[in-house]
């Protein structure tokens, strides 16, 4: 299943947007779980480790984690 995240246009409430999408046969799923693939998780870990070992980047480990 593919996921699409939308933001209603200004002036359209979220509930009105949901009704419009349901009329177009979209299924609205309110309870979502997000998963991160193992490959992406490994890449994030490697980047954090690289930032941790390279203080010359001028960014703290805490800030680096926020960016990742």
Chimera marker file (.cmm) of the C-alpha trace (Angstrom):
<marker_set name="trace">
<marker id="1" x="0.000" y="0.000" z="0.000" r="1" g="1" b="0" radius="0.5"/>
<marker id="2" x="1.299" y="3.457" z="-0.862" r="1" g="1" b="0" radius="0.5"/>
<marker id="3" x="0.804" y="6.407" z="1.465" r="1" g="1" b="0" radius="0.5"/>
<marker id="4" x="-0.034" y="9.971" z="0.517" r="1" g="1" b="0" radius="0.5"/>
<marker id="5" x="0.034" y="12.845" z="2.986" r="1" g="1" b="0" radius="0.5"/>
<marker id="6" x="-2.018" y="15.882" z="2.058" r="1" g="1" b="0" radius="0.5"/>
<marker id="7" x="-2.586" y="19.343" z="3.468" r="1" g="1" b="0" radius="0.5"/>
<marker id="8" x="-5.954" y="20.891" z="2.615" r="1" g="1" b="0" radius="0.5"/>
<marker id="9" x="-5.917" y="24.281" z="0.882" r="1" g="1" b="0" radius="0.5"/>
<marker id="10" x="-6.328" y="27.393" z="3.004" r="1" g="1" b="0" radius="0.5"/>
<marker id="11" x="-9.949" y="27.781" z="4.013" r="1" g="1" b="0" radius="0.5"/>
<marker id="12" x="-10.773" y="24.056" z="3.756" r="1" g="1" b="0" radius="0.5"/>
<marker id="13" x="-11.041" y="22.227" z="7.060" r="1" g="1" b="0" radius="0.5"/>
<marker id="14" x="-9.453" y="18.834" z="7.531" r="1" g="1" b="0" radius="0.5"/>
<marker id="15" x="-12.862" y="17.244" z="8.089" r="1" g="1" b="0" radius="0.5"/>
<marker id="16" x="-14.197" y="18.730" z="4.833" r="1" g="1" b="0" radius="0.5"/>
<marker id="17" x="-11.107" y="17.494" z="2.984" r="1" g="1" b="0" radius="0.5"/>
<marker id="18" x="-11.626" y="13.995" z="4.413" r="1" g="1" b="0" radius="0.5"/>
<marker id="19" x="-15.260" y="13.988" z="3.254" r="1" g="1" b="0" radius="0.5"/>
<marker id="20" x="-14.228" y="15.093" z="-0.241" r="1" g="1" b="0" radius="0.5"/>
<marker id="21" x="-11.581" y="12.377" z="-0.469" r="1" g="1" b="0" radius="0.5"/>
<marker id="22" x="-13.979" y="9.707" z="0.789" r="1" g="1" b="0" radius="0.5"/>
<marker id="23" x="-16.450" y="10.729" z="-1.923" r="1" g="1" b="0" radius="0.5"/>
<marker id="24" x="-13.657" y="10.078" z="-4.437" r="1" g="1" b="0" radius="0.5"/>
<marker id="25" x="-13.269" y="6.587" z="-2.962" r="1" g="1" b="0" radius="0.5"/>
<marker id="26" x="-10.107" y="7.351" z="-0.973" r="1" g="1" b="0" radius="0.5"/>
<marker id="27" x="-9.692" y="5.317" z="2.187" r="1" g="1" b="0" radius="0.5"/>
<marker id="28" x="-8.859" y="7.533" z="5.167" r="1" g="1" b="0" radius="0.5"/>
<marker id="29" x="-6.539" y="5.899" z="7.687" r="1" g="1" b="0" radius="0.5"/>
<marker id="30" x="-6.192" y="7.949" z="10.848" r="1" g="1" b="0" radius="0.5"/>
<marker id="31" x="-4.022" y="5.574" z="12.869" r="1" g="1" b="0" radius="0.5"/>
<marker id="32" x="-0.709" y="5.315" z="11.050" r="1" g="1" b="0" radius="0.5"/>
<marker id="33" x="2.536" y="3.650" z="11.992" r="1" g="1" b="0" radius="0.5"/>
<marker id="34" x="5.693" y="4.771" z="10.308" r="1" g="1" b="0" radius="0.5"/>
<marker id="35" x="8.496" y="2.325" z="9.774" r="1" g="1" b="0" radius="0.5"/>
<marker id="36" x="12.069" y="3.001" z="8.793" r="1" g="1" b="0" radius="0.5"/>
<marker id="37" x="13.784" y="0.462" z="6.574" r="1" g="1" b="0" radius="0.5"/>
<marker id="38" x="16.900" y="-1.243" z="7.918" r="1" g="1" b="0" radius="0.5"/>
<marker id="39" x="19.019" y="0.316" z="5.157" r="1" g="1" b="0" radius="0.5"/>
<marker id="40" x="17.835" y="3.836" z="6.031" r="1" g="1" b="0" radius="0.5"/>
<marker id="41" x="18.268" y="3.173" z="9.749" r="1" g="1" b="0" radius="0.5"/>
<marker id="42" x="21.853" y="2.043" z="9.104" r="1" g="1" b="0" radius="0.5"/>
<marker id="43" x="22.516" y="5.174" z="7.017" r="1" g="1" b="0" radius="0.5"/>
<marker id="44" x="21.197" y="7.407" z="9.815" r="1" g="1" b="0" radius="0.5"/>
<marker id="45" x="23.364" y="5.581" z="12.339" r="1" g="1" b="0" radius="0.5"/>
<marker id="46" x="26.435" y="6.013" z="10.120" r="1" g="1" b="0" radius="0.5"/>
<marker id="47" x="25.756" y="9.732" z="9.674" r="1" g="1" b="0" radius="0.5"/>
<marker id="48" x="25.328" y="10.265" z="13.403" r="1" g="1" b="0" radius="0.5"/>
<marker id="49" x="28.546" y="8.356" z="14.069" r="1" g="1" b="0" radius="0.5"/>
<marker id="50" x="30.369" y="10.393" z="11.421" r="1" g="1" b="0" radius="0.5"/>
<marker id="51" x="29.134" y="13.667" z="12.923" r="1" g="1" b="0" radius="0.5"/>
<marker id="52" x="30.091" y="12.458" z="16.397" r="1" g="1" b="0" radius="0.5"/>
<marker id="53" x="33.645" y="11.710" z="15.248" r="1" g="1" b="0" radius="0.5"/>
<marker id="54" x="34.017" y="14.941" z="13.242" r="1" g="1" b="0" radius="0.5"/>
<marker id="55" x="33.696" y="17.890" z="15.636" r="1" g="1" b="0" radius="0.5"/>
<marker id="56" x="35.213" y="20.173" z="12.994" r="1" g="1" b="0" radius="0.5"/>
<marker id="57" x="31.833" y="20.254" z="11.259" r="1" g="1" b="0" radius="0.5"/>
<marker id="58" x="30.834" y="22.880" z="13.810" r="1" g="1" b="0" radius="0.5"/>
<marker id="59" x="27.659" y="21.072" z="14.838" r="1" g="1" b="0" radius="0.5"/>
<marker id="60" x="26.959" y="19.432" z="18.163" r="1" g="1" b="0" radius="0.5"/>
<marker id="61" x="25.933" y="15.803" z="18.391" r="1" g="1" b="0" radius="0.5"/>
<marker id="62" x="22.548" y="16.887" z="19.751" r="1" g="1" b="0" radius="0.5"/>
<marker id="63" x="21.979" y="19.194" z="16.772" r="1" g="1" b="0" radius="0.5"/>
<marker id="64" x="23.133" y="16.494" z="14.368" r="1" g="1" b="0" radius="0.5"/>
<marker id="65" x="20.581" y="14.078" z="15.812" r="1" g="1" b="0" radius="0.5"/>
<marker id="66" x="17.841" y="16.666" z="15.313" r="1" g="1" b="0" radius="0.5"/>
<marker id="67" x="18.846" y="17.023" z="11.655" r="1" g="1" b="0" radius="0.5"/>
<marker id="68" x="18.818" y="13.272" z="11.078" r="1" g="1" b="0" radius="0.5"/>
<link id1="1" id2="2" r="1" g="1" b="0" radius="0.2"/>
<link id1="2" id2="3" r="1" g="1" b="0" radius="0.2"/>
<link id1="3" id2="4" r="1" g="1" b="0" radius="0.2"/>
<link id1="4" id2="5" r="1" g="1" b="0" radius="0.2"/>
<link id1="5" id2="6" r="1" g="1" b="0" radius="0.2"/>
<link id1="6" id2="7" r="1" g="1" b="0" radius="0.2"/>
<link id1="7" id2="8" r="1" g="1" b="0" radius="0.2"/>
<link id1="8" id2="9" r="1" g="1" b="0" radius="0.2"/>
<link id1="9" id2="10" r="1" g="1" b="0" radius="0.2"/>
<link id1="10" id2="11" r="1" g="1" b="0" radius="0.2"/>
<link id1="11" id2="12" r="1" g="1" b="0" radius="0.2"/>
<link id1="12" id2="13" r="1" g="1" b="0" radius="0.2"/>
<link id1="13" id2="14" r="1" g="1" b="0" radius="0.2"/>
<link id1="14" id2="15" r="1" g="1" b="0" radius="0.2"/>
<link id1="15" id2="16" r="1" g="1" b="0" radius="0.2"/>
<link id1="16" id2="17" r="1" g="1" b="0" radius="0.2"/>
<link id1="17" id2="18" r="1" g="1" b="0" radius="0.2"/>
<link id1="18" id2="19" r="1" g="1" b="0" radius="0.2"/>
<link id1="19" id2="20" r="1" g="1" b="0" radius="0.2"/>
<link id1="20" id2="21" r="1" g="1" b="0" radius="0.2"/>
<link id1="21" id2="22" r="1" g="1" b="0" radius="0.2"/>
<link id1="22" id2="23" r="1" g="1" b="0" radius="0.2"/>
<link id1="23" id2="24" r="1" g="1" b="0" radius="0.2"/>
<link id1="24" id2="25" r="1" g="1" b="0" radius="0.2"/>
<link id1="25" id2="26" r="1" g="1" b="0" radius="0.2"/>
<link id1="26" id2="27" r="1" g="1" b="0" radius="0.2"/>
<link id1="27" id2="28" r="1" g="1" b="0" radius="0.2"/>
<link id1="28" id2="29" r="1" g="1" b="0" radius="0.2"/>
<link id1="29" id2="30" r="1" g="1" b="0" radius="0.2"/>
<link id1="30" id2="31" r="1" g="1" b="0" radius="0.2"/>
<link id1="31" id2="32" r="1" g="1" b="0" radius="0.2"/>
<link id1="32" id2="33" r="1" g="1" b="0" radius="0.2"/>
<link id1="33" id2="34" r="1" g="1" b="0" radius="0.2"/>
<link id1="34" id2="35" r="1" g="1" b="0" radius="0.2"/>
<link id1="35" id2="36" r="1" g="1" b="0" radius="0.2"/>
<link id1="36" id2="37" r="1" g="1" b="0" radius="0.2"/>
<link id1="37" id2="38" r="1" g="1" b="0" radius="0.2"/>
<link id1="38" id2="39" r="1" g="1" b="0" radius="0.2"/>
<link id1="39" id2="40" r="1" g="1" b="0" radius="0.2"/>
<link id1="40" id2="41" r="1" g="1" b="0" radius="0.2"/>
<link id1="41" id2="42" r="1" g="1" b="0" radius="0.2"/>
<link id1="42" id2="43" r="1" g="1" b="0" radius="0.2"/>
<link id1="43" id2="44" r="1" g="1" b="0" radius="0.2"/>
<link id1="44" id2="45" r="1" g="1" b="0" radius="0.2"/>
<link id1="45" id2="46" r="1" g="1" b="0" radius="0.2"/>
<link id1="46" id2="47" r="1" g="1" b="0" radius="0.2"/>
<link id1="47" id2="48" r="1" g="1" b="0" radius="0.2"/>
<link id1="48" id2="49" r="1" g="1" b="0" radius="0.2"/>
<link id1="49" id2="50" r="1" g="1" b="0" radius="0.2"/>
<link id1="50" id2="51" r="1" g="1" b="0" radius="0.2"/>
<link id1="51" id2="52" r="1" g="1" b="0" radius="0.2"/>
<link id1="52" id2="53" r="1" g="1" b="0" radius="0.2"/>
<link id1="53" id2="54" r="1" g="1" b="0" radius="0.2"/>
<link id1="54" id2="55" r="1" g="1" b="0" radius="0.2"/>
<link id1="55" id2="56" r="1" g="1" b="0" radius="0.2"/>
<link id1="56" id2="57" r="1" g="1" b="0" radius="0.2"/>
<link id1="57" id2="58" r="1" g="1" b="0" radius="0.2"/>
<link id1="58" id2="59" r="1" g="1" b="0" radius="0.2"/>
<link id1="59" id2="60" r="1" g="1" b="0" radius="0.2"/>
<link id1="60" id2="61" r="1" g="1" b="0" radius="0.2"/>
<link id1="61" id2="62" r="1" g="1" b="0" radius="0.2"/>
<link id1="62" id2="63" r="1" g="1" b="0" radius="0.2"/>
<link id1="63" id2="64" r="1" g="1" b="0" radius="0.2"/>
<link id1="64" id2="65" r="1" g="1" b="0" radius="0.2"/>
<link id1="65" id2="66" r="1" g="1" b="0" radius="0.2"/>
<link id1="66" id2="67" r="1" g="1" b="0" radius="0.2"/>
<link id1="67" id2="68" r="1" g="1" b="0" radius="0.2"/>
</marker_set>
